[in-house]
Amino acid sequence: MLRPLWVTLIVRDNKGRVIKKRRFHSRSYVIAMTDILAVQIQQVGVGLAITDTSGVSRAIAMAAISFASLAAAGDATKGTVVGTGINAVAITDIALQTLITHGTGAGQLQYGIQTFQNPITAGATRKFSMTRTFINGSGSSITVQEAGLYALAGSGTTWSFCIARDRIAGGQAVLAGETLTVQYDIGVTV
């Protein structure tokens, strides 16, 4: 059985001490996740129309690149992303409602590199983790209300697609100088 995603949030102060840790179930795969997977499994040669994170419909055929999520520091087009949107998650979501951009200005967070833990097996479960840190260098508090996973897909040209989106109940305040770590655990259990 495909297990829902797990999301872990860890807030650290400017000395690296853990201030808050939360973990919750995610049930947030959205439409692009299924559509990109269907194209790859079916080896569809004719494009399936999938809407990217900018709202443009893209014809995605069997792609040389699917689910690419390895992101460099500062890159908010793939990997784990965060936002301030408060709308409920819908299967038709194509992006975070309000993406927090990379930077040190008002309302921005500094996006670290996207890291991965190789798959491990524990009992009847096989899983891997995706982890990214976000540093608040803006000088004021930012409340993260949503998190998600963006991935690239395409052949030749690639586009960014939202494959998961989660609302963070009550939000997560990240004060000036603090670091937020977001970890997604993805796995299957038989």
SVG drawing of the C-alpha trace seen along z (x, -y; Angstrom):
<svg xmlns="http://www.w3.org/2000/svg" viewBox="-10 -44 35 51">
<polyline fill="none" stroke="black" stroke-width="0.4" points="0.0,0.0 1.3,-3.4 1.6,-5.2 0.6,-8.9 3.5,-11.3 4.8,-12.3 5.9,-15.8 8.3,-16.9 8.9,-20.5 11.9,-21.5 12.5,-25.1 16.0,-26.0 17.3,-29.2 20.4,-31.0 22.5,-28.8 21.1,-25.6 19.0,-24.6 15.7,-23.0 12.8,-25.2 9.9,-23.3 9.4,-20.0 6.1,-18.8 5.2,-15.8 2.0,-15.2 0.5,-12.9 0.2,-14.3 -2.5,-13.2 -1.6,-15.8 -0.5,-14.3 -2.2,-16.6 -3.2,-16.1 0.3,-16.5 1.6,-13.6 -0.8,-11.1 -0.7,-12.6 3.1,-12.5 3.2,-9.0 0.5,-7.8 2.5,-9.2 5.6,-7.4 4.0,-4.1 2.0,-4.0 4.9,-5.2 2.6,-7.6 4.1,-9.1 1.3,-11.6 1.3,-14.4 -1.0,-14.6 -2.0,-18.1 -0.7,-18.9 -0.7,-22.4 2.6,-23.6 3.2,-25.8 2.8,-29.0 -0.7,-27.9 0.3,-27.0 -0.9,-23.7 2.0,-21.6 1.8,-18.5 3.9,-16.0 4.8,-12.8 7.0,-10.0 9.8,-12.2 13.5,-11.9 13.1,-13.8 10.3,-13.0 10.0,-14.0 13.4,-15.8 13.6,-17.5 17.3,-18.0 17.5,-21.8 20.4,-24.1 20.3,-26.7 18.0,-29.5 16.0,-27.4 12.3,-27.5 11.3,-25.8 11.9,-22.2 12.2,-20.3 10.6,-21.2 8.9,-24.7 7.0,-26.7 4.4,-29.4 1.9,-31.6 -1.3,-30.5 -4.2,-29.4 -6.6,-27.8 -7.5,-24.2 -5.6,-21.6 -7.5,-20.5 -6.6,-17.7 -6.6,-20.3 -3.9,-22.5 -1.2,-23.3 1.1,-25.3 1.4,-26.6 -1.2,-29.3 1.4,-31.9 5.0,-30.7 7.6,-32.3 10.4,-33.5 14.1,-33.0 16.0,-36.0 16.5,-38.1 13.9,-40.8 10.6,-41.2 8.5,-38.0 11.4,-36.0 13.3,-32.9 16.7,-31.7 16.2,-28.3 18.9,-25.8 19.9,-22.8 17.5,-19.9 18.9,-16.8 17.8,-13.2 18.2,-10.1 18.6,-6.9 15.7,-4.5 15.8,-2.2 13.7,0.8 12.3,1.2 10.1,4.3 7.5,4.2 8.1,0.5 10.5,-1.0 10.9,-4.8 13.2,-7.7 13.3,-11.3 13.6,-14.7 14.9,-17.5 15.4,-21.2 16.2,-24.1 14.9,-27.7 16.7,-30.5 14.9,-33.6 17.3,-36.4 14.5,-38.9 14.7,-40.7 11.1,-39.9 8.9,-36.9 7.3,-34.9 4.5,-32.4 4.7,-29.4 1.2,-28.1 1.9,-25.6 4.6,-23.3 4.8,-21.3 6.9,-19.4 7.8,-20.8 9.3,-18.6 10.5,-19.0 9.2,-16.9 9.6,-17.0 11.7,-15.9 14.1,-18.5 12.3,-21.4 11.3,-20.8 8.7,-22.6 8.0,-22.8 4.9,-20.9 3.5,-20.8 3.1,-17.1 2.2,-17.6 0.8,-20.5 0.1,-20.6 -1.5,-23.1 0.3,-23.5 -2.4,-23.6 -2.0,-26.8 1.0,-27.8 4.6,-27.7 6.2,-31.0 9.8,-31.4 11.4,-34.3 14.2,-36.4 17.4,-34.4 15.7,-31.1 15.9,-28.1 13.0,-25.9 13.7,-22.4 11.0,-20.6 11.4,-16.9 9.0,-14.8 9.1,-11.0 7.8,-9.0 7.3,-5.3 5.3,-2.1 4.2,0.6 3.1,4.1"/>
</svg>
